[in-house]
């Protein structure tokens, strides 16, 4: 979503993005003229009249599980967004019985929060696990 | 997903759906409090909205609540023809 019109979205998709992604962008490119939607999500930059690089993960109940907002010059890390979605999906599947500690990705051990874990995280989670192998 | 919209000379627009925050200003008993713009909060419902969109050769209307039951990644970016 950006403040550009759907007509400009079409031009960008057809003349540039389709050269990067075969068949063009597979999801809706939303238009937010005037930044009305961006304003309620807190990402509309009034002085510049554009939207910051905001990314919101919304679960199947419509609840915002996480967001990241960057100023325009710095791009995002798509893999980190995917990792977060995988983590939120895992937590949801376990109905909150499991939590994913720092550095978690699919295959790595999760934590089972409860009285037994208090003061004993150091036994099951090592700082090296915060980083990729 | 969303009904198709005819491309005309006017720019299709969308906006927030549901409660109109402006309407609440009418309440007379409220003491004068400076309005603080609040960012959305994690763990809370995303505000619903509609927006015109371009999808695979068509102009359509999209409403966030159409995606209930699915995971959604909503991405904002400064402008077309920049990087994402």
Backbone of each chain as ProteinMPNN parsed JSONL, in Angstrom:
{"seq_chain_A": "XXXXXXXXXXXXXXXXXXXXXXXXXXXXXXXXXXXXXXXXXXXXXXXXXXXXXXXXXXXXXXXXXXXXXXXXXXXXXXXXXXXXXXXXXXXXXXXXXXXXXXXXXXXXXXXXXXXXXXXXXXXXXXXXXXXXX", "coords_chain_A": {"N_chain_A": [[0.838, -1.194, 0.0], [0.551, 2.165, -0.893], [0.663, 5.776, -1.29], [0.238, 6.179, -3.905], [-1.765, 6.195, -6.945], [-4.07, 3.649, -8.215], [-3.632, 3.512, -10.896], [-0.984, 4.252, -11.296], [0.15, 2.183, -9.867], [-0.433, 0.096, -11.607], [1.138, 0.757, -13.833], [3.685, 0.595, -12.681], [3.784, -2.089, -11.919], [3.372, -3.408, -14.42], [5.444, -2.449, -16.028], [7.832, -2.56, -14.642], [7.953, -4.228, -12.209], [6.993, -6.656, -13.169], [9.12, -7.504, -14.57], [10.794, -8.402, -12.653], [9.414, -10.244, -11.136], [7.957, -13.104, -12.24], [5.03, -12.948, -14.134], [4.108, -10.844, -12.712], [3.063, -8.866, -9.799], [1.615, -10.93, -7.374], [-0.298, -10.346, -5.466], [-2.801, -8.026, -4.097], [-2.157, -4.645, -4.969], [-2.39, -2.0, -3.031], [-4.037, 1.175, -2.897], [-3.663, 4.28, -1.305], [-4.625, 7.074, -1.313], [-3.896, 10.258, -0.051], [-3.252, 9.201, 2.357], [-4.995, 8.154, 4.301], [-5.52, 5.602, 5.394], [-2.955, 4.871, 6.121], [-2.532, 6.757, 8.109], [-4.153, 5.896, 10.263], [-2.829, 3.61, 10.882], [-0.517, 4.622, 11.74], [1.69, 5.183, 10.114], [1.841, 7.151, 8.238], [3.656, 9.744, 6.859], [3.404, 12.93, 7.415], [4.777, 15.332, 6.657], [6.314, 14.634, 4.416], [4.398, 13.525, 2.872], [4.163, 10.875, 2.244], [4.189, 7.268, 2.84], [5.735, 5.481, 5.504], [8.025, 2.655, 5.653], [6.154, 0.415, 6.637], [5.227, -2.633, 8.202], [2.822, -4.986, 8.854], [1.785, -7.762, 10.696], [-1.003, -9.681, 10.576], [-3.28, -11.716, 12.218], [-5.464, -14.671, 11.702], [-7.759, -13.926, 13.113], [-7.9, -11.26, 12.76], [-6.284, -9.82, 14.369], [-3.561, -7.761, 15.237], [-0.397, -9.024, 15.298], [2.238, -8.343, 15.161], [4.476, -5.646, 14.284], [6.589, -3.652, 12.118], [8.343, -0.725, 11.534], [10.02, 1.308, 9.298], [12.071, 4.101, 8.359], [12.044, 5.669, 5.084], [14.692, 5.239, 3.652], [15.814, 2.701, 4.216], [15.612, -0.691, 3.44], [13.564, -3.707, 3.884], [13.865, -6.887, 5.682], [12.958, -9.664, 4.264], [13.063, -12.383, 4.923], [13.095, -12.331, 7.713], [10.543, -11.396, 8.275], [9.081, -13.572, 7.355], [10.022, -15.534, 9.101], [8.972, -14.572, 11.512], [6.225, -14.828, 11.022], [6.057, -17.615, 10.812], [6.721, -18.259, 13.438], [4.608, -17.045, 14.901], [2.527, -18.532, 13.861], [3.181, -21.049, 14.805], [2.981, -20.717, 17.606], [0.273, -20.144, 17.748], [-0.817, -22.548, 16.862], [-0.195, -24.224, 18.978], [-1.827, -23.227, 20.816], [-0.801, -21.327, 22.535], [0.648, -22.776, 24.385], [3.272, -23.188, 23.844], [6.216, -21.189, 23.472], [8.26, -19.081, 21.416], [11.615, -18.641, 21.699], [14.208, -16.044, 21.51], [15.814, -15.945, 18.376], [14.61, -18.199, 17.439], [13.687, -20.525, 14.941], [11.848, -22.562, 12.572], [12.182, -25.913, 13.633], [14.017, -25.455, 15.609], [14.298, -25.66, 19.252], [11.413, -24.962, 21.316], [10.01, -22.99, 24.01], [8.284, -23.955, 27.004], [6.206, -22.191, 28.654], [5.693, -21.725, 32.172], [5.322, -22.515, 35.7], [7.491, -24.241, 36.237], [9.473, -23.406, 34.56], [10.433, -21.049, 35.43], [13.222, -19.166, 36.222], [14.811, -21.079, 35.131], [15.355, -20.901, 32.501], [17.895, -20.523, 31.539], [18.969, -23.036, 31.529], [17.793, -24.383, 29.435], [17.964, -22.747, 27.261], [20.452, -21.339, 25.325], [22.756, -18.606, 24.823], [23.949, -18.767, 22.338], [21.951, -19.756, 20.788], [20.516, -17.647, 19.932], [21.448, -16.86, 17.579], [21.933, -17.475, 14.031], [22.926, -20.717, 12.917]], "CA_chain_A": [[0.0, 0.0, 0.0], [1.245, 3.452, -0.899], [-0.27, 6.859, -1.62], [0.08, 6.243, -5.36], [-3.062, 5.722, -7.443], [-4.033, 2.307, -8.812], [-3.127, 3.631, -12.267], [0.479, 4.212, -11.199], [0.47, 0.803, -9.477], [-0.48, -0.728, -12.817], [2.33, 1.072, -14.631], [4.884, 0.066, -11.997], [3.748, -3.55, -12.026], [3.487, -3.901, -15.789], [6.663, -2.024, -16.716], [9.065, -2.846, -13.904], [7.904, -5.385, -11.306], [6.789, -7.878, -13.939], [10.443, -7.936, -15.046], [11.473, -9.028, -11.516], [8.591, -11.367, -10.683], [7.247, -13.637, -13.399], [3.59, -12.821, -14.029], [3.776, -9.628, -11.96], [2.777, -8.991, -8.367], [0.478, -11.848, -7.243], [-1.235, -9.901, -4.423], [-3.326, -6.699, -4.422], [-1.367, -3.442, -4.687], [-3.424, -1.103, -2.517], [-3.812, 2.61, -3.042], [-4.109, 5.02, -0.114], [-4.503, 8.502, -1.598], [-4.092, 11.109, 1.121], [-2.699, 8.55, 3.549], [-6.024, 7.971, 5.34], [-5.316, 4.317, 6.071], [-1.629, 4.966, 6.747], [-2.619, 7.564, 9.327], [-4.68, 5.12, 11.392], [-1.813, 2.615, 11.236], [0.63, 5.342, 12.309], [2.867, 5.154, 9.246], [1.803, 8.233, 7.248], [4.586, 10.834, 7.191], [2.692, 14.096, 6.9], [5.644, 16.33, 6.008], [6.747, 14.148, 3.108], [3.213, 13.107, 2.126], [4.28, 9.471, 1.848], [4.091, 6.323, 3.942], [6.974, 4.821, 5.906], [8.029, 1.216, 5.349], [5.485, -0.267, 7.747], [4.807, -3.998, 7.881], [1.965, -5.464, 9.934], [1.371, -9.165, 10.607], [-2.363, -9.743, 11.12], [-3.631, -13.138, 12.307], [-6.778, -14.983, 11.11], [-8.824, -13.241, 13.848], [-7.816, -9.833, 12.497], [-5.494, -9.192, 15.443], [-2.18, -7.429, 14.868], [0.545, -9.755, 16.148], [3.538, -7.681, 15.175], [4.728, -4.698, 13.194], [7.918, -3.065, 12.0], [8.24, 0.499, 10.745], [11.328, 1.875, 8.983], [12.045, 5.291, 7.506], [12.165, 5.232, 3.696], [15.921, 4.807, 2.956], [16.292, 1.345, 4.528], [14.686, -1.749, 3.041], [13.227, -4.707, 4.895], [14.391, -8.241, 5.577], [11.774, -10.496, 4.022], [13.2, -13.642, 5.659], [12.717, -12.101, 9.109], [9.078, -11.347, 8.318], [8.597, -14.949, 7.204], [10.328, -16.226, 10.355], [7.999, -14.149, 12.526], [4.924, -15.447, 10.719], [6.172, -19.034, 11.196], [6.701, -18.324, 14.907], [3.239, -16.761, 15.352], [1.671, -19.658, 13.476], [3.484, -22.154, 15.715], [2.391, -20.397, 18.91], [-1.181, -20.259, 17.616], [-1.14, -23.965, 16.733], [-0.083, -24.848, 20.294], [-2.744, -22.453, 21.652], [-0.048, -20.573, 23.532], [1.378, -23.645, 25.31], [4.689, -23.05, 23.549], [6.671, -19.864, 23.075], [9.475, -19.199, 20.62], [12.599, -17.704, 22.236], [15.031, -15.293, 20.563], [16.569, -16.751, 17.428], [13.877, -19.395, 17.028], [13.13, -20.743, 13.6], [11.299, -23.907, 12.561], [13.156, -26.953, 13.903], [14.71, -25.162, 16.871], [13.422, -25.932, 20.399], [10.572, -23.891, 21.846], [9.91, -22.994, 25.476], [6.936, -24.194, 27.507], [6.119, -21.302, 29.817], [4.973, -22.269, 33.323], [6.073, -22.367, 36.954], [8.734, -25.009, 36.215], [10.487, -22.769, 33.713], [10.899, -19.811, 36.074], [14.598, -19.256, 36.722], [15.532, -22.206, 34.535], [15.507, -20.708, 31.056], [19.331, -20.657, 31.217], [19.313, -24.456, 31.334], [17.274, -24.905, 28.168], [18.214, -21.829, 26.146], [21.8, -20.774, 25.396], [22.846, -17.377, 24.014], [24.316, -19.104, 20.953], [20.725, -20.068, 20.051], [19.939, -16.407, 19.402], [22.036, -16.594, 16.261], [21.86, -18.57, 13.061], [24.057, -21.644, 13.068]], "C_chain_A": [[0.872, 1.242, 0.0], [0.221, 4.519, -1.287], [-0.48, 6.988, -3.135], [-1.296, 5.722, -5.786], [-2.923, 4.314, -8.033], [-3.499, 2.35, -10.246], [-1.597, 3.578, -12.271], [0.936, 2.815, -10.771], [0.545, -0.093, -10.715], [0.781, -0.503, -13.658], [3.584, 0.456, -14.015], [4.938, -1.453, -12.136], [4.082, -3.998, -13.447], [4.861, -3.605, -16.396], [7.944, -2.29, -15.939], [8.973, -4.139, -13.09], [7.735, -6.704, -12.051], [8.102, -8.401, -14.515], [11.218, -8.637, -13.933], [10.748, -10.295, -11.089], [7.764, -11.839, -11.863], [5.738, -13.534, -13.197], [3.148, -11.596, -13.24], [3.433, -9.92, -10.514], [1.525, -9.839, -8.157], [-0.556, -11.433, -6.196], [-1.71, -8.479, -4.727], [-2.353, -5.58, -4.043], [-2.356, -2.35, -4.31], [-3.028, 0.356, -2.666], [-4.42, 3.355, -1.857], [-3.903, 6.517, -0.33], [-4.806, 9.337, -0.367], [-3.63, 10.463, 2.416], [-3.704, 8.294, 4.66], [-5.813, 6.68, 6.122], [-3.965, 4.324, 6.801], [-1.662, 5.746, 8.042], [-3.129, 6.738, 10.501], [-3.719, 4.006, 11.791], [-0.525, 3.289, 11.725], [1.863, 5.365, 11.43], [2.873, 6.28, 8.203], [2.705, 9.374, 7.699], [4.046, 12.109, 6.571], [3.586, 15.058, 6.117], [6.02, 15.915, 4.592], [5.554, 13.741, 2.247], [3.302, 11.673, 1.621], [4.174, 8.574, 3.077], [5.45, 5.677, 4.222], [6.895, 3.346, 5.54], [7.475, 0.452, 6.543], [5.042, -1.651, 7.316], [4.08, -4.595, 9.079], [1.598, -6.92, 9.688], [0.038, -9.29, 11.33], [-2.825, -11.195, 11.093], [-5.048, -13.406, 11.782], [-7.966, -14.377, 11.866], [-8.818, -11.733, 13.604], [-7.019, -9.081, 13.546], [-4.062, -8.952, 14.963], [-1.23, -8.139, 15.819], [1.905, -9.081, 16.188], [3.614, -6.64, 14.084], [6.147, -4.176, 13.259], [7.742, -1.832, 11.132], [9.634, 1.094, 10.56], [11.147, 3.164, 8.192], [12.434, 4.869, 6.089], [13.525, 4.706, 3.213], [16.347, 3.36, 3.193], [15.216, 0.295, 4.215], [14.535, -2.816, 4.114], [13.998, -6.006, 4.704], [13.203, -9.204, 5.473], [11.843, -11.796, 4.824], [12.789, -13.478, 7.122], [11.193, -12.009, 9.248], [8.511, -12.761, 8.243], [8.838, -15.731, 8.497], [9.308, -15.853, 11.447], [6.632, -14.782, 12.282], [4.948, -16.922, 11.123], [6.087, -19.177, 12.714], [5.284, -18.069, 15.439], [2.295, -17.915, 15.018], [1.909, -20.847, 14.403], [2.824, -21.931, 17.085], [0.872, -20.583, 18.867], [-1.609, -21.731, 17.568], [-1.119, -24.654, 18.105], [-1.004, -24.149, 21.3], [-1.997, -21.768, 22.802], [0.716, -21.433, 24.522], [2.881, -23.551, 25.085], [4.995, -21.618, 23.15], [7.98, -20.026, 22.311], [10.493, -18.183, 21.112], [13.383, -17.007, 21.123], [15.795, -16.251, 19.652], [15.828, -17.983, 16.937], [13.585, -19.373, 15.538], [12.664, -22.185, 13.56], [12.4, -24.963, 12.742], [13.912, -26.731, 15.198], [13.753, -25.369, 18.043], [12.623, -24.703, 20.836], [10.627, -23.946, 23.367], [8.461, -23.285, 25.854], [6.77, -23.393, 28.789], [5.277, -21.936, 30.927], [5.858, -22.153, 34.552], [7.431, -23.09, 36.915], [9.85, -24.323, 35.439], [11.108, -21.553, 34.406], [12.302, -20.024, 36.641], [15.414, -20.351, 36.07], [15.666, -22.093, 33.014], [16.969, -20.931, 30.664], [19.732, -22.11, 30.961], [18.905, -24.958, 29.952], [17.57, -23.994, 26.972], [19.578, -21.183, 26.328], [21.894, -19.568, 24.473], [23.206, -17.684, 22.562], [23.07, -19.375, 20.109], [20.037, -18.824, 19.505], [20.396, -16.149, 17.972], [21.842, -17.786, 15.329], [23.101, -19.438, 13.206], [25.195, -21.29, 12.121]], "O_chain_A": [[1.81, 1.359, 0.788], [-0.935, 4.211, -1.576], [-1.279, 7.808, -3.588], [-1.912, 4.917, -5.087], [-1.818, 3.848, -8.312], [-2.978, 1.356, -10.752], [-0.99, 2.942, -13.134], [1.962, 2.317, -11.235], [1.448, -0.918, -10.856], [1.406, -1.453, -14.13], [4.424, -0.119, -14.707], [5.986, -2.029, -12.43], [4.95, -4.845, -13.659], [5.384, -4.398, -17.178], [9.032, -2.251, -16.513], [9.798, -5.039, -13.25], [8.256, -7.738, -11.633], [8.207, -9.566, -14.9], [12.17, -9.371, -14.199], [11.374, -11.292, -10.728], [6.971, -11.082, -12.422], [5.224, -13.996, -12.178], [1.952, -11.335, -13.113], [3.501, -11.062, -10.059], [0.47, -9.511, -8.701], [-1.582, -12.097, -6.049], [-1.087, -7.788, -5.533], [-1.798, -5.569, -2.944], [-3.077, -1.834, -5.164], [-1.856, 0.72, -2.574], [-5.554, 3.089, -1.459], [-3.116, 7.153, 0.371], [-5.836, 9.154, 0.282], [-3.619, 11.111, 3.463], [-3.329, 8.223, 5.831], [-5.913, 6.66, 7.349], [-3.848, 3.853, 7.932], [-0.915, 5.445, 8.973], [-2.611, 6.854, 11.612], [-3.782, 3.508, 12.915], [0.439, 2.611, 12.08], [2.973, 5.546, 11.931], [3.787, 6.364, 7.383], [2.535, 9.909, 8.794], [4.199, 12.35, 5.373], [3.207, 15.541, 5.05], [6.044, 16.741, 3.679], [5.68, 13.625, 1.028], [2.6, 11.296, 0.682], [4.081, 9.055, 4.206], [6.211, 5.37, 3.303], [5.836, 2.845, 5.164], [8.227, -0.088, 7.355], [4.543, -1.835, 6.206], [4.636, -4.699, 10.172], [1.15, -7.275, 8.598], [-0.056, -9.042, 12.532], [-2.765, -11.84, 10.046], [-5.763, -12.461, 11.448], [-9.069, -14.317, 11.322], [-9.634, -11.008, 14.173], [-7.067, -7.853, 13.611], [-3.438, -9.827, 14.362], [-1.255, -7.883, 17.023], [2.645, -9.238, 17.159], [2.91, -6.728, 13.078], [6.815, -4.242, 14.291], [7.065, -1.886, 10.106], [10.343, 1.353, 11.533], [10.181, 3.306, 7.442], [13.076, 3.835, 5.903], [13.528, 3.776, 2.406], [17.167, 2.837, 2.438], [14.075, 0.392, 4.666], [15.261, -2.837, 5.108], [14.689, -6.199, 3.704], [12.541, -9.51, 6.465], [10.831, -12.266, 5.343], [12.199, -14.388, 7.705], [10.625, -12.491, 10.228], [7.582, -13.107, 8.972], [7.978, -16.494, 8.939], [8.847, -16.711, 12.201], [5.964, -15.218, 13.22], [3.987, -17.427, 11.703], [5.457, -20.107, 13.218], [4.813, -18.787, 16.321], [1.387, -18.235, 15.784], [0.974, -21.568, 14.751], [2.198, -22.832, 17.643], [0.265, -21.102, 19.804], [-2.624, -22.113, 18.15], [-1.92, -25.552, 18.367], [-0.963, -24.447, 22.493], [-2.522, -21.654, 23.909], [1.372, -20.899, 25.415], [3.672, -23.798, 25.995], [4.16, -20.922, 22.572], [8.72, -20.986, 22.527], [10.275, -16.98, 20.965], [13.24, -17.338, 19.946], [16.352, -17.248, 20.112], [16.35, -18.734, 16.113], [13.276, -18.33, 14.961], [13.044, -22.97, 14.428], [13.431, -24.905, 12.073], [14.391, -27.68, 15.819], [12.538, -25.271, 17.873], [13.09, -23.568, 20.74], [11.229, -24.855, 23.938], [7.532, -22.918, 25.135], [7.142, -23.846, 29.871], [4.276, -22.598, 30.657], [7.014, -21.74, 34.455], [8.406, -22.608, 37.492], [11.028, -24.621, 35.635], [12.178, -21.087, 34.015], [12.537, -20.937, 37.433], [16.582, -20.541, 36.41], [16.036, -23.049, 32.333], [17.252, -21.463, 29.591], [20.711, -22.38, 30.265], [19.556, -25.825, 29.369], [17.445, -24.408, 25.82], [19.84, -20.553, 27.353], [21.2, -19.504, 23.458], [22.815, -16.948, 21.656], [23.101, -19.25, 18.885], [19.096, -18.92, 18.717], [19.816, -15.336, 17.252], [21.623, -18.919, 15.756], [24.178, -18.962, 13.568], [26.225, -21.964, 12.113]]}, "seq_chain_B": "XXXXXXXXXXXXXXXXXXXXXXXXXXXXXXXXXXXXXXXXXXXXXXXXXXXXXXXXXXXXXXXXXXXXXXXXXXXXXXXXXXXX", "coords_chain_B": {"N_chain_B": [[-12.2, -12.202, -4.262], [-12.935, -8.896, -3.52], [-15.009, -6.556, -5.423], [-14.902, -5.717, -8.895], [-13.717, -2.553, -10.073], [-14.744, 0.144, -12.158], [-12.54, 1.758, -14.346], [-12.218, 5.132, -14.326], [-12.156, 8.706, -14.802], [-11.975, 9.789, -12.327], [-10.118, 9.397, -9.329], [-10.191, 6.368, -7.695], [-11.013, 5.941, -4.27], [-10.403, 4.889, -0.856], [-10.828, 4.1, 2.629], [-11.008, 4.306, 6.267], [-13.144, 1.869, 7.864], [-16.236, 1.575, 9.576], [-16.553, 2.684, 12.968], [-16.638, 6.173, 13.23], [-14.196, 8.248, 14.124], [-14.282, 11.002, 14.221], [-16.91, 11.667, 14.773], [-17.228, 11.303, 17.436], [-16.31, 13.511, 18.675], [-18.322, 15.253, 19.275], [-19.425, 14.875, 21.835], [-20.392, 16.662, 24.619], [-19.755, 16.766, 27.378], [-17.191, 15.967, 27.732], [-14.038, 16.779, 29.065], [-11.619, 19.243, 27.984], [-9.281, 17.7, 26.243], [-6.135, 17.293, 24.88], [-5.911, 15.898, 21.72], [-4.365, 12.861, 21.296], [-2.453, 11.288, 18.938], [-2.702, 7.933, 18.342], [-0.792, 5.003, 17.844], [-1.431, 1.904, 16.235], [-1.924, -1.11, 18.179], [-0.121, -3.981, 19.282], [-1.657, -7.199, 19.61], [-4.148, -6.192, 19.581], [-7.185, -5.666, 17.642], [-6.797, -5.113, 14.176], [-7.495, -2.011, 12.633], [-10.316, -1.836, 10.51], [-10.51, -1.351, 6.946], [-11.181, -0.006, 3.658], [-9.826, -0.176, 0.368], [-8.907, 0.893, -2.898], [-7.453, -1.211, -5.388], [-4.831, -2.645, -7.419], [-4.777, -5.614, -9.183], [-3.406, -8.126, -10.923], [-4.014, -7.145, -13.619], [-6.514, -6.053, -13.19], [-8.651, -3.543, -11.719], [-9.648, -3.417, -8.431], [-11.739, -3.464, -5.447], [-10.687, -3.631, -2.136], [-11.224, -4.997, 1.061], [-10.08, -5.059, 4.352], [-11.254, -6.8, 6.23], [-12.241, -8.833, 4.681], [-10.362, -10.754, 4.675], [-10.413, -12.204, 6.979], [-9.689, -15.132, 8.805], [-7.51, -15.768, 7.405], [-3.93, -15.414, 7.326], [-2.464, -12.22, 7.205], [-0.235, -10.039, 5.59], [0.39, -6.778, 5.797], [1.725, -4.268, 3.969], [3.313, -1.165, 3.881], [4.759, 1.352, 1.778], [7.054, 3.904, 0.609], [6.685, 4.82, -2.084], [5.629, 4.129, -5.495], [7.877, 2.765, -7.907], [10.043, 2.993, -6.273], [12.24, 1.115, -4.123], [11.26, -1.868, -2.257]], "CA_chain_B": [[-11.729, -10.992, -3.577], [-13.365, -7.56, -3.917], [-15.656, -6.389, -6.723], [-14.077, -4.946, -9.814], [-14.187, -1.185, -10.225], [-14.52, 0.68, -13.502], [-11.541, 2.818, -14.388], [-12.733, 6.369, -14.89], [-11.22, 9.805, -14.644], [-11.8, 10.066, -10.901], [-9.28, 8.438, -8.614], [-10.924, 5.63, -6.664], [-10.414, 6.082, -2.94], [-10.952, 4.071, 0.217], [-10.665, 4.732, 3.926], [-11.375, 3.473, 7.405], [-14.511, 1.363, 7.883], [-16.767, 1.424, 10.93], [-16.658, 3.86, 13.826], [-16.031, 7.403, 12.763], [-13.641, 8.9, 15.304], [-14.657, 12.424, 14.199], [-18.253, 11.828, 15.321], [-17.154, 11.267, 18.894], [-15.924, 14.834, 19.182], [-19.529, 15.977, 19.645], [-19.784, 14.72, 23.25], [-20.127, 17.943, 25.253], [-19.262, 16.714, 28.748], [-15.768, 15.657, 27.754], [-13.131, 17.897, 29.315], [-10.74, 19.481, 26.846], [-8.024, 16.95, 26.296], [-5.471, 17.332, 23.574], [-6.005, 14.6, 21.075], [-3.068, 12.235, 21.061], [-2.525, 10.293, 17.869], [-2.136, 6.698, 18.859], [-0.417, 3.998, 16.872], [-2.114, 0.652, 16.519], [-1.262, -1.842, 19.257], [-0.089, -5.433, 19.073], [-2.63, -7.892, 20.445], [-5.473, -5.578, 19.356], [-7.697, -5.802, 16.282], [-6.381, -4.13, 13.18], [-8.647, -1.241, 12.162], [-10.766, -2.267, 9.178], [-10.486, -0.276, 5.943], [-11.282, -0.415, 2.263], [-8.889, 0.542, -0.484], [-8.832, 0.418, -4.268], [-6.209, -1.941, -5.589], [-4.54, -3.228, -8.729], [-4.407, -7.014, -9.037], [-3.354, -8.927, -12.147], [-4.723, -6.572, -14.764], [-7.83, -5.508, -12.844], [-8.806, -2.65, -10.575], [-10.647, -3.995, -7.529], [-11.844, -2.875, -4.121], [-10.27, -4.604, -1.133], [-11.531, -4.634, 2.445], [-9.224, -5.9, 5.195], [-12.024, -7.838, 6.927], [-12.481, -9.968, 3.772], [-9.286, -11.722, 4.847], [-10.532, -12.91, 8.251], [-9.481, -16.558, 8.567], [-6.205, -15.932, 6.749], [-2.846, -14.534, 7.781], [-2.298, -11.083, 6.301], [0.903, -9.133, 5.761], [0.045, -5.474, 5.229], [2.986, -3.542, 3.792], [3.303, 0.199, 3.358], [6.061, 1.775, 1.244], [6.97, 5.335, 0.28], [6.147, 5.185, -3.385], [5.91, 3.274, -6.633], [9.165, 2.979, -8.572], [11.149, 2.928, -5.315], [12.367, -0.299, -3.748], [10.334, -2.219, -1.18]], "C_chain_B": [[-12.271, -9.747, -4.243], [-14.022, -7.436, -5.288], [-14.788, -5.491, -7.592], [-14.621, -3.524, -9.897], [-13.845, -0.69, -11.617], [-13.476, 1.774, -13.429], [-12.168, 4.033, -15.039], [-11.718, 7.464, -14.725], [-10.974, 10.098, -13.181], [-10.931, 8.99, -10.287], [-10.127, 7.703, -7.609], [-10.225, 5.812, -5.311], [-11.065, 5.115, -1.963], [-10.818, 4.822, 1.521], [-11.094, 3.811, 5.025], [-12.832, 3.052, 7.329], [-14.962, 1.278, 9.331], [-16.8, 2.747, 11.653], [-15.946, 5.063, 13.223], [-15.509, 8.171, 13.969], [-14.022, 10.378, 15.385], [-15.989, 12.637, 14.917], [-18.228, 11.905, 16.84], [-16.86, 12.631, 19.496], [-17.116, 15.62, 19.704], [-19.836, 15.932, 21.145], [-19.382, 15.962, 24.054], [-19.47, 17.841, 26.634], [-17.762, 16.44, 28.848], [-14.938, 16.892, 28.094], [-12.185, 18.06, 28.131], [-9.426, 18.734, 27.025], [-7.393, 17.027, 24.919], [-5.48, 15.943, 22.974], [-4.603, 14.05, 20.807], [-3.245, 11.167, 19.994], [-1.918, 9.007, 18.384], [-1.87, 5.732, 17.725], [-1.241, 2.757, 17.198], [-1.283, -0.163, 17.512], [-1.228, -3.335, 18.943], [-1.045, -6.101, 20.051], [-4.025, -7.309, 20.319], [-5.863, -5.751, 17.893], [-7.125, -4.719, 15.373], [-7.606, -3.341, 12.751], [-9.022, -1.652, 10.742], [-10.717, -1.082, 8.218], [-10.802, -0.873, 4.582], [-10.258, 0.38, 1.475], [-8.994, 0.001, -1.901], [-7.486, -0.249, -4.5], [-6.07, -2.377, -7.037], [-4.108, -4.661, -8.502], [-4.521, -7.709, -10.386], [-4.246, -8.378, -13.254], [-6.072, -5.965, -14.454], [-7.732, -4.499, -11.715], [-9.914, -3.208, -9.703], [-10.725, -3.178, -6.249], [-11.511, -3.953, -3.107], [-10.69, -4.097, 0.241], [-10.75, -5.591, 3.341], [-10.01, -7.07, 5.794], [-12.415, -9.007, 6.016], [-11.482, -11.088, 4.036], [-9.322, -12.417, 6.207], [-10.458, -14.408, 7.981], [-8.167, -16.84, 7.869], [-5.178, -15.045, 7.447], [-2.639, -13.451, 6.743], [-0.997, -10.361, 6.624], [0.534, -7.842, 5.043], [1.317, -4.637, 5.189], [2.741, -2.154, 3.235], [4.697, 0.509, 2.805], [5.911, 3.192, 0.709], [6.392, 5.649, -1.09], [6.489, 4.184, -4.455], [7.231, 3.701, -7.271], [10.295, 3.263, -7.578], [11.335, 1.443, -5.031], [11.431, -0.589, -2.582], [11.107, -2.819, -0.025]], "O_chain_B": [[-12.075, -9.568, -5.444], [-13.633, -8.138, -6.221], [-14.051, -4.634, -7.104], [-15.829, -3.307, -9.804], [-12.812, -1.043, -12.187], [-13.525, 2.625, -12.541], [-12.604, 3.966, -16.188], [-10.534, 7.189, -14.527], [-9.909, 10.592, -12.812], [-10.995, 7.823, -10.673], [-10.732, 8.334, -6.742], [-8.997, 5.831, -5.233], [-12.147, 4.589, -2.221], [-10.707, 6.048, 1.525], [-11.498, 2.675, 4.777], [-13.666, 3.784, 6.795], [-14.17, 0.95, 10.214], [-17.041, 3.796, 11.055], [-14.805, 4.972, 12.769], [-16.298, 8.693, 14.757], [-14.082, 10.947, 16.475], [-16.185, 13.652, 15.586], [-19.11, 12.507, 17.453], [-17.127, 12.876, 20.672], [-16.948, 16.553, 20.489], [-20.447, 16.862, 21.672], [-18.199, 16.283, 24.164], [-18.712, 18.73, 27.022], [-17.143, 16.646, 29.893], [-15.115, 17.943, 27.477], [-11.977, 17.12, 27.363], [-8.585, 19.095, 27.848], [-8.071, 16.84, 23.908], [-5.115, 14.956, 23.614], [-3.774, 14.701, 20.171], [-4.073, 10.265, 20.125], [-0.764, 8.981, 18.812], [-2.634, 5.657, 16.763], [-1.695, 2.593, 18.33], [-0.083, 0.068, 17.664], [-2.187, -3.886, 18.404], [-1.224, -5.635, 21.176], [-4.981, -7.851, 20.875], [-5.015, -5.953, 17.023], [-6.994, -3.56, 15.766], [-8.661, -3.932, 12.524], [-8.156, -1.797, 9.879], [-10.867, 0.065, 8.638], [-10.705, -2.083, 4.379], [-9.872, 1.48, 1.871], [-9.151, -1.204, -2.098], [-6.492, 0.115, -3.872], [-7.049, -2.466, -7.778], [-3.187, -4.919, -7.727], [-5.619, -7.857, -10.922], [-5.127, -9.075, -13.759], [-6.721, -5.415, -15.344], [-6.847, -4.584, -10.863], [-11.018, -3.449, -10.192], [-9.887, -2.311, -5.997], [-12.005, -5.075, -3.212], [-10.535, -2.915, 0.55], [-10.758, -6.801, 3.112], [-9.507, -8.192, 5.861], [-12.864, -10.047, 6.498], [-11.722, -12.237, 3.666], [-8.388, -13.136, 6.562], [-11.084, -14.905, 7.045], [-7.75, -17.992, 7.747], [-5.529, -14.048, 8.079], [-2.638, -13.723, 5.543], [-0.693, -10.103, 7.789], [0.385, -7.824, 3.821], [1.911, -4.333, 6.224], [2.042, -1.99, 2.235], [5.696, -0.009, 3.305], [4.807, 3.637, 0.394], [5.682, 6.642, -1.246], [7.491, 3.474, -4.366], [7.637, 4.86, -7.175], [11.371, 3.714, -7.97], [10.661, 0.606, -5.631], [10.872, 0.332, -1.987], [10.514, -3.185, 0.991]]}, "name": "protein", "num_of_chains": 2, "seq": "XXXXXXXXXXXXXXXXXXXXXXXXXXXXXXXXXXXXXXXXXXXXXXXXXXXXXXXXXXXXXXXXXXXXXXXXXXXXXXXXXXXXXXXXXXXXXXXXXXXXXXXXXXXXXXXXXXXXXXXXXXXXXXXXXXXXXXXXXXXXXXXXXXXXXXXXXXXXXXXXXXXXXXXXXXXXXXXXXXXXXXXXXXXXXXXXXXXXXXXXXXXXXXXXXXXXXXXXX"}
